[in-house]
Amino acid sequence: MKTVLVTGGAGFIGSHYVRCLLESEREVQVINADALTYSGNPWNLRSLEGHPRHRFVRVDLADSDQVRRLFREHAIHQIVHFAAESHVDRSIRSSAPFVRSNITGTHHLLEAALKHGVEKFVHISTDEVYGSISEGQADESAPLKPSNPYSATKAAADLLCLSFFHTHGLPVVVTRCTNNYGPRQYPEKLIPRIIFRLMNHLPVPIYGDGRQEREWIFVTDHCRAVEQIRLHGTPGTVYNIGTGETLPNLEVARRILAMMGKPESQIRFVEDRPGHDVRYSLDASRIKSELGWEPSVSFDEGLERTVDWYLNHSDWWESVKRRKTGGEQW
Ligand SMILES: NC(=O)c1ccc[n+]([C@@H]2O[C@H](COP(=O)([O-])OP(=O)(O)OC[C@H]3O[C@@H](n4cnc5c(N)ncnc54)[C@H](O)[C@@H]3O)[C@@H](O)[C@H]2O)c1
């Protein structure tokens, strides 16, 4: 039985990945380590309570003593590292928590992984490290040009991870995925925020002219890609994960309005985010050709499933509202 440490497993993507891993691998036990920040929600793990191969531990990765204790108490074979501060707007308001969790937290985990001879370290990163791509697609050799504190801290963590491979031979793999959406995403992010506002008869704010383009992936497709990479990814390699389904934010809003039977007059254009990247687009041919991964959920199908889920989970909304730290506007 292998023990896989999943960090950030009480958050949006991590909580889907933990289920994907437990369902696809019978001979794996999961240590799910999460600090339970504002976006880490125990509700997201409710259906795993009592699961014989899943154990939750509250750990702040930015605290080196807590990380050392985690590795002393558990014999960890592999790591899949999702834990991070993840929202661009928050990083613009205050970047210190991003440096702390995304850089210092990752560094503590790398040190512990090296000391304990971990056999695979999958670092979950983002397409945002490439910055805005005016045309074409970024492949894994594209220069890193992060333009906000969130993406800058993720890029720093990517480079630290790769340095541990080159310097120490730690078997690190880095993944860079496009925008995720699906059930249990914290409502500060574009898609659940639009749904929340429409459910509550509020106008839908869109930054600038709404023409910023993002590539979208349904969260379970991302998790399947990470699983392929955990099993078969080559150490020292970066894998982009994308679908090719690139849409302007305004079009995303329009599709949700149509699905929820709301008029386009609900849209309000608001002042743009400072340093807002205009376009992200990834070349994901490496993971497709080397590991045989393909996305399986189209944007329209995934969006239907997502809208439906949020409309039918008032208990999740209540749990998120109870954890609200104040001052947040969705
Ligand atoms: N959401 C996306 O579209 C997207 C796209 C590409 C990559 N990613 C990456 O995927 C990962 C997960 O993103 P998400 O959308 O699920 O975010 P999320 O905010 O929903 O979850 C992050 C989790 O990390 C935990 N965490 C934060 N700081 C921690 C710390 N110091 N110690 C332990 N746990 C800590 C939080 O409690 C939370 O449960 C992040 O690394 C993010 O950069 C996200």
Ligand as a Chemical Component Dictionary entry (heavy atoms), coordinates in Angstrom:
data_LIG
# 
_chem_comp.id                   LIG 
_chem_comp.type                 NON-POLYMER 
_chem_comp.pdbx_formal_charge   0 
_chem_comp.three_letter_code    LIG 
# 
loop_
_chem_comp_atom.comp_id 
_chem_comp_atom.atom_id 
_chem_comp_atom.alt_atom_id 
_chem_comp_atom.type_symbol 
_chem_comp_atom.charge 
_chem_comp_atom.model_Cartn_x 
_chem_comp_atom.model_Cartn_y 
_chem_comp_atom.model_Cartn_z 
_chem_comp_atom.pdbx_ordinal 
LIG N1  N1  N 0  -8.656 26.969 -9.940  1  
LIG C1  C1  C 0  -8.011 26.978 -11.099 2  
LIG O1  O1  O 0  -8.572 27.358 -12.130 3  
LIG C2  C2  C 0  -6.571 26.518 -11.182 4  
LIG C3  C3  C 0  -5.975 26.372 -12.434 5  
LIG C4  C4  C 0  -4.664 25.897 -12.505 6  
LIG C5  C5  C 0  -3.979 25.598 -11.345 7  
LIG N2  N2  N 1  -4.563 25.764 -10.135 8  
LIG C6  C6  C 0  -3.803 25.416 -8.925  9  
LIG O2  O2  O 0  -4.470 24.333 -8.301  10 
LIG C7  C7  C 0  -4.275 24.393 -6.891  11 
LIG C8  C8  C 0  -5.620 24.308 -6.187  12 
LIG O3  O3  O 0  -6.442 25.392 -6.609  13 
LIG P1  P1  P 0  -7.967 25.507 -6.152  14 
LIG O4  O4  O 0  -8.667 26.260 -7.200  15 
LIG O5  O5  O -1 -8.474 24.194 -5.730  16 
LIG O6  O6  O 0  -7.794 26.458 -4.882  17 
LIG P2  P2  P 0  -8.586 26.534 -3.518  18 
LIG O7  O7  O 0  -8.335 27.901 -3.005  19 
LIG O8  O8  O 0  -9.993 26.056 -3.678  20 
LIG O9  O9  O 0  -7.846 25.459 -2.589  21 
LIG C9  C9  C 0  -6.582 25.700 -2.024  22 
LIG C10 C10 C 0  -6.456 24.845 -0.767  23 
LIG O10 O10 O 0  -5.139 25.028 -0.241  24 
LIG C11 C11 C 0  -5.223 25.170 1.160   25 
LIG N3  N3  N 0  -4.065 25.956 1.625   26 
LIG C12 C12 C 0  -3.752 27.244 1.329   27 
LIG N4  N4  N 0  -2.628 27.600 1.966   28 
LIG C13 C13 C 0  -2.202 26.526 2.672   29 
LIG C14 C14 C 0  -1.107 26.267 3.530   30 
LIG N5  N5  N 0  -0.214 27.229 3.838   31 
LIG N6  N6  N 0  -0.963 25.041 4.062   32 
LIG C15 C15 C 0  -1.880 24.054 3.795   33 
LIG N7  N7  N 0  -2.955 24.246 3.007   34 
LIG C16 C16 C 0  -3.115 25.472 2.451   35 
LIG C17 C17 C 0  -6.545 25.872 1.407   36 
LIG O11 O11 O 0  -7.036 25.677 2.730   37 
LIG C18 C18 C 0  -7.439 25.236 0.344   38 
LIG O12 O12 O 0  -8.086 24.090 0.829   39 
LIG C19 C19 C 0  -3.509 25.675 -6.620  40 
LIG O13 O13 O 0  -2.146 25.340 -6.476  41 
LIG C20 C20 C 0  -3.727 26.511 -7.878  42 
LIG O14 O14 O 0  -2.642 27.377 -8.110  43 
LIG C21 C21 C 0  -5.851 26.222 -10.020 44 
# 
loop_
_chem_comp_bond.comp_id 
_chem_comp_bond.atom_id_1 
_chem_comp_bond.atom_id_2 
_chem_comp_bond.value_order 
_chem_comp_bond.pdbx_ordinal 
LIG N1  C1  SING 1  
LIG C1  O1  DOUB 2  
LIG C1  C2  SING 3  
LIG C2  C3  SING 4  
LIG C2  C21 DOUB 5  
LIG C3  C4  DOUB 6  
LIG C4  C5  SING 7  
LIG C5  N2  DOUB 8  
LIG N2  C6  SING 9  
LIG N2  C21 SING 10 
LIG C6  O2  SING 11 
LIG C6  C20 SING 12 
LIG O2  C7  SING 13 
LIG C7  C8  SING 14 
LIG C7  C19 SING 15 
LIG C8  O3  SING 16 
LIG O3  P1  SING 17 
LIG P1  O4  DOUB 18 
LIG P1  O5  SING 19 
LIG P1  O6  SING 20 
LIG O6  P2  SING 21 
LIG P2  O7  DOUB 22 
LIG P2  O8  SING 23 
LIG P2  O9  SING 24 
LIG O9  C9  SING 25 
LIG C9  C10 SING 26 
LIG C10 O10 SING 27 
LIG C10 C18 SING 28 
LIG O10 C11 SING 29 
LIG C11 N3  SING 30 
LIG C11 C17 SING 31 
LIG N3  C12 SING 32 
LIG N3  C16 SING 33 
LIG C12 N4  DOUB 34 
LIG N4  C13 SING 35 
LIG C13 C14 SING 36 
LIG C13 C16 DOUB 37 
LIG C14 N5  SING 38 
LIG C14 N6  DOUB 39 
LIG N6  C15 SING 40 
LIG C15 N7  DOUB 41 
LIG N7  C16 SING 42 
LIG C17 O11 SING 43 
LIG C17 C18 SING 44 
LIG C18 O12 SING 45 
LIG C19 O13 SING 46 
LIG C19 C20 SING 47 
LIG C20 O14 SING 48 
# 
